[in-house]
Structure formats: C-alpha cells, structure tokens
Amino acid sequence: SPEYAQQAIQAYQAIEARQEELKTITADSPELYQQFLSDLRLLDSSYNMLQKQAVNTPNRDVIVKAMLQNLQLQMELLGRQLFIIKDIKNKKTLQHEKTI
C-alpha cells in the first residue's frame, strides 16, 4: 500500500543516514564498526526473509507490518550504536583533558 511504501522509504533514508554517520564516527575504531555492522546485518537478514515471505503469503499486510517493525528496530539499533560511540568518544576526551 502507498502508506507502507512511504513509511519504508522514510525508514530506509533514516537508516542510510545513520549508517553513514556511524561509519564516519567509527573511522578510528574499525573493530567496533565491524561489531556494530554485524549486529545490524542480523536484523537486515531477517528483513530480507520477511521480504521473500511477503511475495508468497496471502496475508501480506501482516508481513509488511513486520517488515516496517524490522526497519524501525534497525533505526533504533543504529541510534543506540551512535549513542554508544559518542559516549565512548566523550569519555576519552574527558580522560585526555584530565591527564593534561
């Protein structure tokens, strides 16, 4: 439906923006970025499975709602990951200032 399509587009855009921000902010911590990416890939693979199911199911609305819920979870996960990395960087900055 157009309603779901619009929500999905907005979610995709938010996810892409947060992924780019996360990639930029973790440039000096590639191992942390890889861990975050691994967590996100789990949700993404679930989304892909739901997408395949939506093609063959008679109750498509339920699957589409689950897909939107999955996108929402991806956005929330990225938001938490951004919060974590910003918190780590703030603590490092504070520690560095205290040692000066």
MODELLER restraints for C-alpha pairs under 7 A, 6 or more apart:
rsr = mdl.restraints
at = mdl.atoms
rsr.add(forms.Gaussian(group=physical.xy_distance, feature=features.Distance(at['CA:8:A'], at['CA:68:A']), mean=6.40, stdev=0.5))
rsr.add(forms.Gaussian(group=physical.xy_distance, feature=features.Distance(at['CA:11:A'], at['CA:71:A']), mean=6.19, stdev=0.5))
rsr.add(forms.Gaussian(group=physical.xy_distance, feature=features.Distance(at['CA:11:A'], at['CA:72:A']), mean=6.92, stdev=0.5))
rsr.add(forms.Gaussian(group=physical.xy_distance, feature=features.Distance(at['CA:14:A'], at['CA:75:A']), mean=6.91, stdev=0.5))
rsr.add(forms.Gaussian(group=physical.xy_distance, feature=features.Distance(at['CA:15:A'], at['CA:74:A']), mean=6.99, stdev=0.5))
rsr.add(forms.Gaussian(group=physical.xy_distance, feature=features.Distance(at['CA:15:A'], at['CA:75:A']), mean=5.50, stdev=0.5))
rsr.add(forms.Gaussian(group=physical.xy_distance, feature=features.Distance(at['CA:18:A'], at['CA:78:A']), mean=6.21, stdev=0.5))
rsr.add(forms.Gaussian(group=physical.xy_distance, feature=features.Distance(at['CA:19:A'], at['CA:78:A']), mean=6.95, stdev=0.5))
rsr.add(forms.Gaussian(group=physical.xy_distance, feature=features.Distance(at['CA:22:A'], at['CA:82:A']), mean=6.02, stdev=0.5))
rsr.add(forms.Gaussian(group=physical.xy_distance, feature=features.Distance(at['CA:23:A'], at['CA:33:A']), mean=6.81, stdev=0.5))
rsr.add(forms.Gaussian(group=physical.xy_distance, feature=features.Distance(at['CA:26:A'], at['CA:33:A']), mean=5.80, stdev=0.5))
rsr.add(forms.Gaussian(group=physical.xy_distance, feature=features.Distance(at['CA:36:A'], at['CA:81:A']), mean=6.87, stdev=0.5))
rsr.add(forms.Gaussian(group=physical.xy_distance, feature=features.Distance(at['CA:40:A'], at['CA:74:A']), mean=6.59, stdev=0.5))
rsr.add(forms.Gaussian(group=physical.xy_distance, feature=features.Distance(at['CA:43:A'], at['CA:70:A']), mean=6.82, stdev=0.5))
rsr.add(forms.Gaussian(group=physical.xy_distance, feature=features.Distance(at['CA:43:A'], at['CA:74:A']), mean=6.57, stdev=0.5))
rsr.add(forms.Gaussian(group=physical.xy_distance, feature=features.Distance(at['CA:47:A'], at['CA:67:A']), mean=5.85, stdev=0.5))
rsr.add(forms.Gaussian(group=physical.xy_distance, feature=features.Distance(at['CA:47:A'], at['CA:70:A']), mean=6.22, stdev=0.5))
rsr.add(forms.Gaussian(group=physical.xy_distance, feature=features.Distance(at['CA:50:A'], at['CA:63:A']), mean=6.35, stdev=0.5))
rsr.add(forms.Gaussian(group=physical.xy_distance, feature=features.Distance(at['CA:50:A'], at['CA:67:A']), mean=6.28, stdev=0.5))
rsr.add(forms.Gaussian(group=physical.xy_distance, feature=features.Distance(at['CA:54:A'], at['CA:60:A']), mean=5.46, stdev=0.5))
rsr.add(forms.Gaussian(group=physical.xy_distance, feature=features.Distance(at['CA:54:A'], at['CA:63:A']), mean=5.70, stdev=0.5))
rsr.add(forms.Gaussian(group=physical.xy_distance, feature=features.Distance(at['CA:54:A'], at['CA:64:A']), mean=6.83, stdev=0.5))
